[in-house]
Amino acid sequence: MEQYLIDTNVVSDYLSASFPLAGIALMDNAIDAVPNISNITQIELLCWNTDEATTQNVIEFIADSIVLDISPDVIAHCVSLRKVKKIKLLMLL
């Protein structure tokens, strides 16, 4: 089974069942294999201003996930990708 680093928007769409059936099936498989999220995604998810049931789902999702720190190697790789492709980066103020 392949492993995926799951982004905040993907978690949001998955928890709100916004994906087509094929997308939900792919996410089910990724999550069954223990989801991987970054510490930035964890922060973004915990900052949602939502109802108590959704907040509990998010907390349970994070508890079942491997939360990865951003290492200097990941930062360097992102910089090299950014120099070739136009991608947006999260800005934390």
N, C-alpha and C positions, 0 to 999 in steps of 0.2 A: 504494500500500500504506500502510495506517495504521501509525503507530508506537505502541508501547506501552511504558510503564514497568513492568517486571516485578518483582513483589514476591518476597521470599525464599520464602514458602510456595508460590508458583506454581513457582519454580525447583525446589524440593524435590519437589513432586508430579510435575512434568514429568520430572525425572531418575530418579524411582523408578517412572515409568510408571503413576501412580495415577489419571490422568485417563481419562474415557471416550474412545473413538476420536475423537469430534468435538472434544474439548478438546485432544487430542494434535495433531490436524490444525491447529487454530488456533495452537497454540504452535509447531509446525513452521514455519508461515508467518511468525509474528512473529520467530522466531529466524533464519530464512533472510534476513530483511530487516535483520539486525544488531540483536541485543537491546539494550535500554536498561535499566540497573539503576542504583540510587542507590549512593552510597558507603556508606550504612548497610547495604544489601543485600550489598554486597561484604564488609563486615566480618562480617556474620552468617554468610554462606556459608563464609568462611575459618575461622570458629570452630567449625565442625562437628567433632565427635569421631567420625570414621567410618573405614572401611577405606581402604587406599591407592588402590584403583581408583576409588572414589567421589571421593576427594580430588582425584585427577588429572582426573576428569570436571568437577569444580567449577572447578578452575584453568583448564582449557581453555574452559569456558563463560565465565568472567570475561574471559579473554584475547580472546575473540571478541565481547565486549560493549562498548558505550559506557558508561562509568561516569560518572554525573552527580553533581556536587556539589550540595549543598542551598544554594540562594542565598537571600538575604533576601526576594526576591519569592516564592519557593516557601514559605518560612516564613509570610509574611504571608497567602498564599492558604490555607494549612493552618489558620491561626488563624481566618480568616473562615469556612471550612467548619466548623470545630469549634464555632463559636458557634451554628451552625444545626443541625448534626447531631451525634449522639453517636457519635464515632469514637474508637478507641484510638490512642494515640501510643506510639512506641518510647521507652523510657526508658533512656538510657545512663548508667551510674553510674561 
